[in-house]
Amino acid sequence: MKLLFRTSLIFVLLAGANAAADETAIEGRWLSGDGSGWIDIHLVDGAPVGTAAGSTTFSEGDPPRLDEFNPDSALRDRPLLGITILHGFEYKGEHVWKGGTIYDPNTGKTYKSTMTLVDKNTLKVRGFIGLSLFGRSDVWTRDDL
């Protein structure tokens, strides 16, 4: 009986460790599907948060790109670098995060979003309005420095 209890306890602990590893697997630097920019994803209180980390379309010395399409006119003069574009996600298991939102700085719109870690270097990000059926997916590639 003690052996069964110990075996069960070890299984529960290992399963918990694997779930925690799955949740953190999303952390890192990701290159957007069109290759135009990087997004850093890190965990804040256990939930992924993505920030704009750079653009491939701007050179050193160029003026910073601003959040010019933001619907809040008071935010249109802020630099895009470092703004939060992903947040509110909850890990649902099986390498899937749901319930979050994604901000598109190219349009100034915010969408509901889901993320699926296809493999350790591929992240499928889906933004949508209302139902996931009405949206668009983008595939990001891990680009850790």
N, C-alpha and C positions, 0 to 999 in steps of 0.2 A: 504494500500500500504506500509506504514511504517512497519507494522507487517510482511509482506511478505519479505521485504528487511532485517529486523533484523533476521528473521528465516533463510533466505538464507545465511546471513553473519555468523551466528552461525554454520550452517552446513559446510560451507567452512572452518572455523577455526577448527572445530572438525575433519574434514577429513584430514586437514593438520597435525594436532597433531597426528592422528593415523598413517599417512604415516611416520612421523618422528619416532614414536615409533617402527614401523616395521623395519625401517632402522637400528636402534640401537639394535634391538633384537639379532643380531648376535654377539655382543660383549661378551667376556668372555673367559674362558679357556676350550679348547676342547681336548678330548683324541682321538687319531687316531683310525681308525677301527680295526687295529691289536693290539691295546693297547700298542704300543711301545713308544709312545711319546705324549707330550702335545704341543698344539699350542695356543698361546694367540692371540685373535683377538680383535683389538681396532680400533676405527675410527680415521682417520687422514684426516682433511679437508672434513669430511663427508663420506669418503670411507674406507671400511675395509682393514686393513693391518694385516697379520698374521706373528708372529715371533715364532721361535722354543723356547719352554719354558722349556723343560726337556725331559728326556728319562727314561723309566722304566727298560731299560736293563743295566743301569750303576749304580754302587753303589757309595756312598760318598767315596771320596778318590781315585777313579779311575781317570786316566788322562782324560782331556776333549776330547770328540769325535770331530774330525776335519772334515772339509769339503773336504775330500780326493778325492772325485769323481768330484769336480767342474771342468768344462772344461777350466777354467782360472787357469793355474798352479800357478799364484801369489796368489790365494785365497785358495789353498788347505791346508794351515797351519792355517787357522782361525778356531776358535772353532765354532761348530754348534749352541751352545746356544746363542740365541739372534739374529740370522740372519733372514732376511725377507724371508719368503717362499711363502706368498700370497700377491698380490697387484694388483692394476689397475682395481678393480671391480667397477661397477656402479649398483646402485639399480634399478631394472626394475619393482618393484611392486610385489605383491602376494608372498612376502618372497623369491624372486629370485634376485641374483646378477650375472651379466654377464660381459664379456669383460676383465676379469683379467687373471693372470697367476699364476701357482703354480710350485714351485721348489721342486723336489724330491731329498733330500740329499743322498738317498741310491743309486742313479744312476748318479746324477749330471745333470739331464735333466730338462728342463723347458717346461711346457705344457700350452696351453690355458686352461682356466678353467671356470666353472660355479659353483655356490653354491646355494643350496635351503634349507631353514630352514623348515624342515618337521614339527617340533613342537618345543616348547621352549628348549628342551633338545636334539634334533637330527638334525644334519646338514649333508646333502648329498653334497659331494664335487666330482666333475667330472673333470678329466684331460683328454685332448685329443689333437690329432694332426690333424690339418685341420678341419674336420667335427667332431661334437660331437659324431657321430656314431662310430668313431674310437678312443675309449678311454676306461677309466676305472673309476668306481665310488668307493668311499669309504664313509662309514657312520661314522661320528664322534659323540661322546657323550659329552654333557656338563659336565665338571668336575671342576667347580669353587671351589676355596679353601675357 
